[in-house]
Amino acid sequence: QVQLVESGGGLVQAGGSLRLSCAVSGRTFSRYGAGWFRQAPGKEREFVAGINWSVGSIYHGESVKGRFAISRDNAKNTVYLQMNSLKLEDTAVYYCAAFVGSGSPRPNAFEYDYWGQGTQVTVSS
């Protein structure tokens, strides 16, 4: 079984920064792509950022471009999301997800095979 465990969420003031981490463990597979999604109360799950295995392809959602950055360390099986200039509307539960293979980052939740349990990010004024 594959496990994804997010960490790094919390309460931060608007304009501040947080870095989320996602540790991937369990049944190993040779290559996987990863992504971050978020879901605010009463809203649909939203794509935040995606990255492929080789780190040669990275996508960021329009609402976070220029503020958030996804990265990964394959040696540590960890995916990161650096979040800067946080806004009130960034408040949500953030989920890490992974798909098996070396394909391009995927913006749709149904394209991912494994999910973490989520970590809460709350931005205050």
C-alpha positions in Angstrom: 0.0 0.0 0.0 1.2 3.5 -0.8 1.0 6.2 1.8 1.2 9.9 1.3 1.5 12.0 4.4 1.3 15.8 4.3 2.8 18.1 6.9 3.6 21.8 7.3 0.1 23.2 7.4 -1.1 25.7 10.0 -2.2 29.2 10.7 -0.4 32.1 9.1 -1.1 35.8 8.5 -1.9 37.2 5.1 1.3 37.9 3.3 3.2 35.2 5.1 4.7 31.9 3.9 4.4 28.2 4.5 6.0 25.1 3.1 4.1 21.9 2.8 5.8 18.6 2.5 4.4 15.3 1.3 6.3 12.1 2.2 5.6 9.1 -0.1 6.2 5.6 1.3 5.0 2.1 1.1 5.0 -0.1 -2.0 7.6 1.4 -4.2 7.1 2.0 -7.9 9.8 3.3 -10.2 8.4 6.6 -11.2 5.5 8.8 -10.2 4.2 12.2 -10.9 2.7 14.3 -8.1 0.4 17.2 -7.5 -1.1 19.4 -4.9 -4.9 20.1 -4.7 -6.9 22.1 -2.2 -10.5 22.3 -1.1 -12.2 25.1 0.8 -15.5 24.6 2.6 -18.4 24.5 0.2 -16.1 24.5 -2.9 -14.8 21.9 -5.3 -11.3 20.5 -5.1 -9.0 22.8 -7.0 -5.7 21.9 -8.8 -2.8 23.9 -7.3 0.3 22.5 -8.8 1.8 19.4 -10.5 5.2 18.1 -11.2 6.4 15.1 -13.2 9.0 12.5 -12.2 12.0 14.1 -13.8 11.1 17.6 -12.7 11.2 18.6 -16.3 7.6 19.7 -16.4 5.8 21.8 -13.8 2.3 23.4 -13.9 0.8 25.8 -11.4 -2.8 26.8 -11.2 -3.7 30.3 -12.3 -4.7 31.4 -8.9 -1.3 30.6 -7.4 1.1 31.4 -10.2 4.0 33.6 -9.1 3.2 32.8 -5.4 3.4 29.1 -5.0 6.1 26.7 -6.2 6.1 22.9 -6.3 9.3 20.9 -6.1 10.4 17.4 -5.3 13.3 15.4 -3.9 13.2 12.0 -5.5 16.0 10.7 -3.2 13.8 11.5 -0.2 10.5 10.5 -1.9 9.2 13.9 -0.8 7.2 16.6 -2.7 7.0 20.2 -1.5 4.8 23.2 -2.0 6.3 26.5 -1.1 3.6 29.0 -0.6 4.4 32.7 -0.4 2.3 35.9 -0.3 -0.5 34.0 1.2 -4.0 35.4 0.8 -7.2 34.8 2.8 -8.6 32.9 -0.2 -5.8 30.4 0.1 -7.4 29.0 3.2 -8.3 25.3 2.5 -7.3 21.8 3.2 -4.4 20.9 1.0 -4.0 17.4 -0.4 -1.0 15.7 -2.0 -1.6 13.2 -4.7 0.5 10.9 -6.9 0.0 9.0 -10.2 2.1 6.1 -11.4 4.4 6.8 -14.4 6.6 9.4 -15.9 4.0 11.4 -17.8 3.3 15.1 -17.7 1.7 16.8 -14.6 -2.1 16.2 -14.5 -4.5 19.0 -13.5 -7.5 16.7 -12.8 -8.1 14.9 -9.5 -9.4 11.7 -11.2 -6.1 11.2 -12.9 -4.3 10.5 -9.6 -3.9 7.1 -8.1 -3.0 7.9 -4.5 -4.0 10.7 -2.0 -2.9 12.0 1.3 -5.2 12.8 4.2 -4.8 16.5 3.8 -3.4 19.3 5.9 -5.2 22.5 6.9 -3.9 25.9 5.9 -5.6 28.9 7.4 -4.7 32.4 6.4 -5.8 35.1 8.8 -6.1 38.9 8.3 
